[in-house]
Amino acid sequence: MRLQKWYSDQCNSDWEHTNGIKLETLDNPGWWIFIDLTGTELADKRFEPISIGDSESDTHWLRCQVAAGKFDAAGGAHNLQEMLEAFLVGAGY
């Protein structure tokens, strides 16, 4: 998987001790992903924000942005792959 490759490429005996990737579930239901860009080649890269649908009324919804040095994405229960793809395409993987 491309995300595994990106993560592996960042591991330098330092980055992985204080940075990484977090995947959580949401109660509406959905997913929340945080990918720390600090210390990577993506730290200063501009990611175009994505906003699709409404988390309150749609089953297909997605919000992606970079904030505070992290790729921050949330989406519906069936949008995990789309969220990961948004990161990977933006990262050039």
FENFEN-V21175 format. One record per backbone hydrogen bond with DSSP energy under -0.5 kcal/mol. NH is the residue of the N-H (numbers start at 1). CO is the residue of the C=O. E is the energy in kcal/mol with one decimal. If there is no record, write none. Layout:
BEGIN
nh->NH co->CO e->E
nh->NH co->CO e->E
END
This chain:
BEGIN
nh->5 co->1 e->-1.5
nh->6 co->2 e->-2.6
nh->7 co->3 e->-2.7
nh->8 co->4 e->-2.7
nh->9 co->5 e->-2.5
nh->10 co->6 e->-1.1
nh->10 co->7 e->-0.9
nh->11 co->7 e->-1.3
nh->17 co->14 e->-1.7
nh->18 co->14 e->-0.7
nh->18 co->15 e->-1.2
nh->19 co->15 e->-2.3
nh->22 co->34 e->-2.8
nh->24 co->32 e->-2.8
nh->26 co->30 e->-2.7
nh->30 co->26 e->-1.2
nh->31 co->75 e->-2.7
nh->32 co->24 e->-2.4
nh->33 co->73 e->-3.1
nh->34 co->22 e->-2.5
nh->35 co->71 e->-2.2
nh->36 co->20 e->-2.8
nh->36 co->34 e->-0.5
nh->37 co->69 e->-2.7
nh->38 co->69 e->-0.6
nh->40 co->37 e->-2.0
nh->43 co->40 e->-1.6
nh->45 co->42 e->-1.2
nh->47 co->45 e->-0.6
nh->50 co->64 e->-2.4
nh->52 co->62 e->-2.9
nh->57 co->54 e->-0.9
nh->58 co->54 e->-3.0
nh->61 co->59 e->-0.8
nh->62 co->52 e->-2.5
nh->63 co->74 e->-2.9
nh->64 co->50 e->-2.2
nh->65 co->72 e->-1.9
nh->67 co->65 e->-0.5
nh->67 co->70 e->-2.5
nh->70 co->67 e->-1.6
nh->71 co->35 e->-2.9
nh->72 co->65 e->-3.4
nh->72 co->70 e->-0.7
nh->73 co->33 e->-2.6
nh->73 co->71 e->-0.5
nh->74 co->63 e->-2.7
nh->75 co->31 e->-2.0
nh->76 co->61 e->-2.0
nh->77 co->29 e->-0.8
nh->78 co->59 e->-0.5
nh->79 co->76 e->-2.3
nh->83 co->79 e->-2.2
nh->84 co->80 e->-2.4
nh->85 co->81 e->-2.5
nh->86 co->82 e->-2.0
nh->87 co->83 e->-1.6
nh->88 co->84 e->-2.7
nh->89 co->85 e->-2.9
nh->90 co->86 e->-1.8
nh->91 co->87 e->-2.4
nh->92 co->88 e->-0.8
nh->92 co->89 e->-0.7
nh->93 co->88 e->-3.0
END
